[in-house]
Amino acid sequence: MSIIGRNKYLFWILQAVGWITYGIVFYLIYYSFTKFTSDIFRQILIIIIWMFLLTSVLRYFYRKINYLSGSILSITVIVIISSISTAILFVAGDIFFGNLYLKTEYFLKMLNSIKINSIVWSIIQHSLIIISWSGLYFLIKFWQEWENQKERAEKANYLAQNAQLQMLRYQINPHFLFNSLNSIRALITEDKNNAKAMITELSEFLRYSLISKNQSEIPLCDELEAVRHYLAIEKKRYEDKLEISFDIDSLAEDYPVLSFLVHPLIENAIKFGMQTSTLPLKIKIKAEVEDNNLIISISNTGCWVEENNKKTDETKTGLENVRLRLENAYTGNYSFEIIKGNEEVQIKIQINKKIQLANAKTV
């Protein structure tokens, strides 16, 4: 990231340097051909300090503006009105402080010569100066946002690569494949049809892994289809020890999500649910859309495992990876919550993204 994005004190540095430079330029334009006196010094010092204070206050007002989503016209109008108002305050303050601190013959003569048209002209001049300051302020803000987006994109790319490594671990998990192949081998002699079905489920799950690795987002229905293949295999392994239910809103099916977002949560629910739940282990996958928010919840019977051991550390790493992927994909527009009950654990994800859903109702 550039120095503009890194330095949290950048505004104050530029603010001080900028107005000191303005004071020097002001002197060179108006007083360079006259003798430099203490009155002139105090007048320029008041201008620098007063401009510094007023624009610092103006900055706090600008920080409340949602300039990224607002239109250029609305921001321009706000900047013009704010700059004129600030310029009026500056001119009024300049006269007030001058009268307060510069009660000299020089200043009194200058004060007596002030006319309405000169005040108006001064307001116009300083309005243009503050508009220029505002333009520079927003230019730097846009530059900072661009730098932040660039950094988030780089981080998202890193996490995407890391997520693909995580997916590869899920795809070729030795225990998962070993257990699946053992189950298939046992079924070949007992029930050939079920053996064929299990091979199909395994191949479809692996096919999804290969297809989705090059896609950052996919419809939720595709993600859930892969989850169903995975759960079908686990169901054949655990039989009556595992109960699965789906509650999927039709609007949620077309909602785009990160690939392999749900799968690690399901794997986690089975792994630790089998350790802590009374059998059968019950897993419920729910997805719905409310006010354009996608809400996904994965719940399983059992309790949260707090022990600090290798297995729980791996699970927490997997959950943290999910949270980091959400943070970089939907910064400020998501929530990730773990609800730890005595008899049930629930992981809830909420994503807010402006999209057009194919199944959305029209009026």
Secondary structure by P-SEA (a helix, b strand, c coil): ccccccccaaaaaaaaaaaaaaaaaaaaaccccccccaaaaaaaaaaaaaaaaaaaaaaaaaaacccccccaaaaaaaaaaaaaaaaaaaaaaaaaaaaaccccaaaaaaaaaccaaaaaaaaaaaaaaaaaaaaaaaaaaaaaaaaaaaaaaaaaaaaaaaaaaaaaaaacaaaaaaaaaaaaaaaccccaaaaaaaaaaaaaaaaaaaaacccccccaaaaaaaaaaaaaaaaaaccccbbbbbbcccccccccccccccaaaaaaaaaaaaacccccbbbbbbbbbcccbbbbbbbbcbbbbccccaaaaaaaaaaaaaaaaaaaaccccbbbbbbbcccbbbbbbbbbbbccccccccc
